[in-house]
């Protein structure tokens, strides 16, 4: 049984009444109030109630899950796992995000329309940090895909690069594969982990440079399956290098796609989650809970 956003109180009771025997309840966000969670536990005869939280710490808001009778909590950021486990003693596990190989099949972008071609692209929401960083590389040919910026946000030199168009499925594949480099800038509240786009870009067969985090090396081999940047100088150096290195980009993109298909699909991830719930696994392997030395800069 999946717990959804709009199911509370009486609606939740009706759903539970129709559900029949329930072996496990999985909530994919902080949807359930403590009272709702208690109702689920009671109505299902104590079936395991599991949370797989897909966002970083910025979206915690009321974080009702810490006041509700969940049996296990899964987070995509190892920092949250370490913090909640060490401070609160909860049964909490690391479980990174993943992607759908059916939604982001590279063949969707063949043949590629020249309208998608660019040096750099990003597909995601615009917020102040992301705009501030993009403005530092605005001298490059760039397409920024996603919904229009908030009216208060000053986009300046980036305005001509804004496509003002949300992309998903085949269009996201076209956006990613039309770019020489997918630039994956992480929200500052991604502390040790990474975002959904990391897996999507690799799964789509695109070359990406992602904002480095300590947990990345648990997921992809840096420099072989993905590339990372640690600061602005490193980012500009790597953009300049890879824009003119098509063979190396293709090599890394192919390796990243193979790794994503092998280790980071929903089929794989749900199997790992269910194995953890059943006690057959301790969760996804966690990186060390301390800040590591940054990845080295690009060597000449």
C-alpha distance (Angstrom), angle and dihedral (degrees) to the residues before:
residue distance angle dihedral
X1 . . .
X2 3.81 . .
X3 3.82 119.0 .
X4 3.81 111.9 -141.2
X5 3.78 138.3 -157.6
X6 3.83 99.8 -102.7
X7 3.78 100.6 40.2
X8 3.80 109.9 107.4
X9 3.80 137.5 141.1
X10 3.81 112.1 -29.1
X11 3.83 93.7 11.8
X12 3.77 90.3 52.7
X13 3.82 90.8 49.2
X14 3.82 90.3 54.3
X15 3.78 91.6 49.6
X16 3.79 92.1 48.9
X17 3.81 91.1 48.4
X18 3.82 90.1 56.7
X19 3.77 95.5 42.2
X20 3.81 98.0 79.1
X21 3.78 116.0 -164.9
X22 3.79 110.8 6.4
X23 3.82 121.7 -163.9
X24 3.80 98.1 -179.7
X25 3.81 138.9 3.4
X26 3.82 117.3 -148.2
X27 3.81 120.8 -167.9
X28 3.80 115.9 -167.6
X29 3.81 97.5 -160.4
X30 3.81 140.5 8.6
X31 3.81 91.0 -69.1
X32 3.81 100.9 131.7
X33 3.77 124.4 77.9
X34 3.81 114.5 -143.6
X35 3.83 88.1 -102.4
X36 3.82 90.7 51.7
X37 3.78 91.1 49.2
X38 3.82 91.0 50.2
X39 3.81 89.1 50.2
X40 3.81 91.5 51.5
X41 3.79 91.9 50.3
X42 3.79 92.0 48.7
X43 3.81 97.0 44.1
X44 3.81 94.5 47.6
X45 3.77 95.1 47.6
X46 3.78 92.3 -111.3
X47 3.82 99.4 -47.3
X48 3.82 110.7 173.8
X49 3.80 110.5 -84.3
X50 3.81 110.2 -150.4
X51 3.81 132.4 -174.1
X52 3.82 121.0 -156.9
X53 3.80 102.4 -174.4
X54 3.84 113.1 -159.5
X55 3.82 102.8 -169.8
X56 3.82 138.5 72.0
X57 3.78 124.7 -107.2
X58 3.84 94.7 -83.2
X59 3.82 90.3 76.2
X60 3.81 96.9 51.9
X61 3.84 94.2 102.7
X62 3.84 103.8 152.9
X63 3.86 92.8 -0.4
X64 3.80 89.8 -154.8
X65 3.81 90.3 175.6
X66 3.81 89.9 78.6
X67 3.81 89.8 60.0
X68 3.82 96.4 43.1
X69 3.82 130.9 83.2
X70 3.80 98.4 -106.0
X71 3.79 113.8 159.1
X72 3.81 94.0 -150.3
X73 3.80 136.5 9.7
X74 3.80 123.6 -154.2
X75 3.81 122.9 -165.3
X76 3.79 133.1 -177.4
X77 3.80 94.5 -141.7
X78 3.83 115.2 71.4
X79 3.81 88.6 -152.6
X80 3.81 90.5 65.0
X81 3.80 90.7 47.8
X82 3.79 91.7 51.6
X83 3.81 94.7 43.8
X84 3.82 97.6 46.9
X85 3.79 94.5 41.3
X86 3.81 95.1 47.1
X87 3.82 96.5 42.4
X88 3.81 102.4 34.6
X89 3.79 105.4 22.1
X90 3.79 92.7 -130.3
X91 3.81 123.1 157.9
X92 3.77 94.3 -104.7
X93 3.80 129.9 160.2
X94 3.78 140.7 -173.6
X95 3.81 115.8 -111.7
X96 3.82 116.7 162.5
X97 3.76 124.1 -149.3
X98 3.79 121.5 -97.4
X99 3.81 140.0 -173.7
X100 3.80 143.5 -117.2
X101 3.79 113.0 -107.7
X102 3.82 88.4 -162.0
X103 3.80 93.7 55.3
X104 3.81 95.0 45.8
X105 3.80 105.8 36.3
X106 3.84 110.2 156.8
X107 3.81 90.7 -137.1
X108 3.82 87.7 70.8
X109 3.82 88.4 75.1
X110 3.81 96.6 54.0
X111 2.96 118.9 140.8
X112 3.81 95.1 23.6
X113 3.80 117.1 -139.2
X114 3.85 111.3 -132.5
X115 3.82 88.2 -128.7
X116 3.81 88.2 77.9
X117 3.81 96.4 50.3
X118 3.82 118.5 111.9
X119 3.79 141.1 134.4
X120 3.82 95.8 -113.4
X121 3.78 133.8 16.4
X122 3.76 139.1 176.1
X123 3.79 128.2 -172.3
X124 3.78 112.8 -159.8
X125 3.78 148.6 77.5
X126 3.78 120.2 -50.7
X127 3.79 118.1 -124.3
X128 3.79 133.5 158.1
X129 3.82 99.3 -89.7
X130 3.79 93.1 47.6
X131 3.81 92.9 48.0
X132 3.81 91.7 47.2
X133 3.81 90.4 53.7
X134 3.81 94.8 44.7
X135 3.79 89.8 52.1
X136 3.82 87.7 62.7
X137 3.82 90.4 61.6
X138 3.82 98.8 33.4
X139 3.82 90.0 122.3
X140 3.82 88.7 77.0
X141 3.79 126.5 84.1
X142 3.81 101.9 -100.2
X143 3.80 140.9 168.8
X144 3.80 116.9 -157.3
X145 3.80 110.1 -161.5
X146 3.79 122.8 -163.7
X147 3.78 143.4 76.4
X148 3.83 118.2 -40.2
X149 3.79 115.8 -77.1
X150 3.82 118.8 -99.6
X151 3.80 111.1 -89.2
X152 3.81 92.3 -115.2
X153 3.81 93.7 55.8
X154 3.81 115.8 99.0
X155 3.81 107.1 -143.5
X156 3.84 97.7 175.4
X157 3.83 112.6 169.5
X158 3.79 90.4 10.6
X159 3.80 94.6 66.2
X160 3.84 95.5 92.7
X161 3.80 89.4 50.0
X162 3.82 95.1 54.6
X163 3.81 110.7 103.8
X164 3.85 92.2 -171.3
X165 3.78 88.9 -149.0
X166 3.81 128.8 117.0
X167 3.81 111.4 -134.9
X168 3.80 128.0 -158.1
X169 3.80 138.8 158.8
X170 3.83 110.9 -7.5
X171 3.81 93.4 6.2
X172 3.80 91.7 52.2
X173 3.82 89.1 51.7
X174 3.82 89.5 50.6
X175 3.81 91.0 48.8
X176 3.81 92.9 49.1
X177 3.79 97.2 42.7
X178 3.79 92.9 42.3
X179 3.79 89.9 62.8
X180 3.76 125.3 77.1
X181 3.81 87.0 -145.1
X182 3.80 130.1 22.4
X183 3.79 104.0 -150.7
X184 3.79 109.4 -149.5
X185 3.81 109.9 -167.0
X186 3.79 112.2 -176.5
X187 3.78 124.9 -141.4
X188 3.83 108.8 -105.6
X189 3.80 88.4 -117.5
X190 3.82 89.8 66.6
X191 3.79 92.0 95.8
X192 3.82 109.4 172.6
X193 3.80 99.7 -10.4
X194 3.78 137.8 61.7
X195 3.79 140.9 -125.2
X196 3.78 138.3 -100.1
X197 3.83 92.0 -100.5
X198 3.80 90.5 66.6
X199 3.80 90.4 65.7
X200 3.80 95.3 36.4
X201 3.80 95.2 53.7
X202 3.79 91.9 48.3
X203 3.80 91.7 44.8
X204 3.80 90.9 51.3
X205 3.80 89.5 55.0
X206 3.80 95.3 -112.3
X207 3.79 129.6 140.6
X208 3.79 112.6 -117.8
X209 3.77 139.7 -176.4
X210 3.80 109.0 -152.9
X211 3.79 132.1 -166.7
X212 3.83 103.7 -100.1
X213 3.79 120.7 -110.2
X214 3.83 128.4 171.8
X215 3.81 93.0 -113.8
X216 3.81 96.0 55.8
X217 3.78 95.5 86.3
X218 3.83 89.0 59.7
X219 3.80 88.7 61.1
X220 3.81 107.4 34.2
X221 3.79 135.9 12.3
X222 3.78 105.6 -108.1
X223 3.79 114.4 -128.4
X224 3.80 91.2 14.5
X225 3.83 105.6 53.0
X226 3.81 100.7 13.7
X227 3.78 136.6 4.6
X228 3.83 125.1 -132.5
X229 3.79 139.7 -162.8
X230 3.79 127.9 -148.0
X231 3.82 103.4 -170.3
X232 3.80 140.9 -3.6
X233 3.81 95.7 -84.3
X234 3.80 90.5 50.2
X235 3.81 91.0 48.0
X236 3.79 94.2 51.3
X237 3.80 91.7 46.3
X238 3.79 92.4 51.1
X239 3.80 93.9 45.5
X240 3.81 89.9 51.7
X241 3.81 90.7 48.0
X242 3.80 99.7 46.0
X243 3.80 98.6 39.5
X244 3.80 86.5 70.2
X245 3.83 97.1 37.5
X246 3.84 106.1 77.8
X247 3.81 95.7 159.7
X248 3.81 93.2 52.0
X249 3.81 91.1 45.9
X250 3.81 90.4 51.8
X251 3.81 91.8 47.9
X252 3.81 93.5 51.7
X253 3.82 92.7 42.5
X254 3.82 91.9 52.7
X255 3.80 92.2 48.7
X256 3.81 91.4 47.0
X257 3.79 91.9 51.3
X258 3.81 91.6 49.6
X259 3.81 90.5 51.2
X260 3.82 92.3 46.9
X261 3.80 91.8 50.7
X262 3.78 92.1 47.6
X263 3.79 101.5 42.3
X264 3.81 112.8 11.6
X265 3.81 112.7 50.8
X266 3.80 124.7 114.6
X267 3.81 89.9 -110.0
X268 3.80 90.7 57.2
X269 3.80 95.2 41.5
X270 3.81 96.0 48.7
X271 3.80 89.1 49.5
X272 3.80 89.2 53.3
X273 3.80 91.4 48.1
X274 3.81 93.7 49.2
X275 3.81 91.1 46.4
X276 3.82 88.5 54.3
X277 3.80 92.7 48.8
X278 3.82 89.5 49.9
X279 3.80 91.9 50.3
X280 3.81 94.6 -113.5
X281 3.83 93.0 114.1
X282 3.83 136.9 30.0
X283 3.81 90.7 -136.6
X284 3.78 129.9 -94.5
X285 3.84 111.8 -28.0
X286 3.79 109.1 -90.5
X287 3.80 126.0 -138.3
X288 3.83 115.8 -123.5
X289 3.83 110.3 -74.0
X290 3.78 94.6 -121.4
X291 3.78 135.1 81.1
X292 3.80 110.7 -88.9
X293 3.78 130.3 -151.2
X294 3.82 110.4 -83.3
X295 3.78 118.8 -102.2
X296 3.81 110.7 -93.9
X297 3.77 122.1 -97.6
X298 3.77 122.4 -101.9
X299 3.79 109.9 -77.8
X300 3.82 120.4 -139.0
